[in-house]
Each structure stands twice: as C-alpha cells, then as structure tokens.
C-alpha cells in the first residue's frame, strides 16, 4: 500500500510540474532575466573593435538544444517556451528517477550481502 501512495504522489507532482512549466513558460517575459541582462551588459563593455569582430567570428560558444527556452521549429513564442519548460521537467524527472533507481538497487544489494 505504501508503494501505491508513493507512486500516486510522484505522478501527481509530475503532472503539477508539467502543467506549471507549460503555463508559466507561456507567460514568460521576452526580456532577459537579471543574470542574462548583467552578462549582456558586461559583454558589451568588454567587446570593442577587433575584439568584437573576433567574438562574432568565433560565435557565442555552446548553444543548448533549446537555447533561451525556445523550441526549434515552433514559431509561436509562448508555445515554444511552454514546450521547452515541459521538456526540462521531463528530463529532470528522468534523471532523478534514474539516480533513485541506482541508489535503490545498491541498497538492495548491500542488504542482501549483509543479511
């Protein structure tokens, strides 16, 4: 019975997180957040003349699969952000579930070895 309640709670949290990520991301601001704004300001202060040209040729570095919380190929900004937010939640839950399974299997093997 305990496992059933845990499973229901986890599914409930996952659904709430997905809905929240999708809905909140839909209404996210187009303007950069404080960290991005600060970094843009710092880059603009440092990049001058030849240095700016070199940076432009080199590119900005690694771009993630969904840069700036946008889904490639989706034109509507709100929908694109919602999909990116939901994908982030799914990936995070997947990683955490994988870590939990590994830790649980180790604990089970240790208990068998001890007992």
C-alpha positions in Angstrom: 0.0 0.0 0.0 2.9 2.4 0.8 4.3 2.0 -2.8 0.9 2.8 -4.3 0.7 6.1 -2.3 4.3 7.0 -3.3 3.6 6.3 -7.0 0.4 8.4 -6.9 2.2 11.2 -5.2 5.1 11.2 -7.7 2.7 11.1 -10.7 0.7 14.0 -9.1 3.9 16.0 -8.6 5.0 15.3 -12.2 1.6 16.4 -13.6 1.6 19.6 -11.5 5.2 20.4 -12.5 4.5 19.8 -16.2 1.4 22.0 -16.1 3.1 24.7 -14.2 6.2 24.6 -16.5 4.0 24.8 -19.6 1.7 27.5 -18.3 4.3 29.7 -16.6 6.7 29.4 -19.6 3.9 30.5 -21.9 3.7 33.8 -20.0 7.5 34.3 -19.5 8.9 37.7 -20.4 10.7 38.3 -23.7 13.2 40.4 -21.8 16.3 38.7 -20.3 16.3 37.9 -16.6 18.7 39.7 -14.2 21.6 37.3 -14.8 21.3 37.4 -18.6 20.9 41.2 -18.5 24.0 41.6 -16.4 26.1 39.3 -18.6 25.0 41.1 -21.8 26.0 44.4 -20.2 29.4 43.0 -19.2 30.0 41.6 -22.7 29.1 44.9 -24.3 31.5 46.8 -22.1 34.4 44.4 -22.9 33.7 43.8 -26.6 35.2 46.7 -28.6 36.8 46.9 -32.1 38.8 43.9 -33.2 37.8 42.0 -30.1 34.1 42.3 -31.1 34.9 41.0 -34.6 36.8 38.0 -33.2 33.9 37.2 -30.9 31.5 37.5 -33.8 33.6 35.1 -35.9 34.0 32.6 -33.1 30.4 32.5 -32.1 29.0 32.8 -28.6 30.0 29.3 -27.6 27.8 26.3 -26.8 24.2 26.6 -27.6 21.9 24.1 -25.9 19.3 22.1 -27.7 16.6 24.7 -26.7 18.5 28.0 -26.3 16.7 30.7 -24.4 13.9 28.3 -23.5 12.7 28.1 -27.2 11.8 25.0 -29.1 13.4 25.0 -32.5 10.9 24.9 -35.3 8.0 26.3 -33.2 7.1 29.8 -34.3 4.7 30.8 -31.5 6.9 32.2 -28.7 4.5 31.2 -25.9 4.0 27.7 -27.2 7.7 27.3 -27.8 8.6 28.3 -24.3 5.9 26.0 -22.8 7.2 23.0 -24.7 10.8 23.8 -23.6 9.7 24.1 -20.0 7.8 20.8 -20.1 10.8 19.1 -21.7 13.0 20.4 -19.0 10.7 18.9 -16.3 10.6 15.6 -18.1 14.4 15.5 -18.4 14.8 16.5 -14.7 12.4 13.8 -13.5 14.1 11.2 -15.7 17.5 12.0 -14.3 16.2 12.0 -10.7 14.3 8.7 -11.3 17.5 7.1 -12.7 19.5 8.2 -9.7 16.8 6.9 -7.4 16.8 3.5 -9.1 20.6 3.2 -9.0 20.6 4.1 -5.3 17.8 1.7 -4.5 19.5 -1.2 -6.3 22.7 -0.5 -4.5 20.9 -0.5 -1.2 19.1 -3.8 -2.1 22.4 -5.5 -3.0 24.0 -4.2 0.2 21.1 -5.6 2.3 21.4 -9.0 0.6 25.1 -9.1 1.2 24.7 -8.1 4.9 21.8 -10.5 5.6 
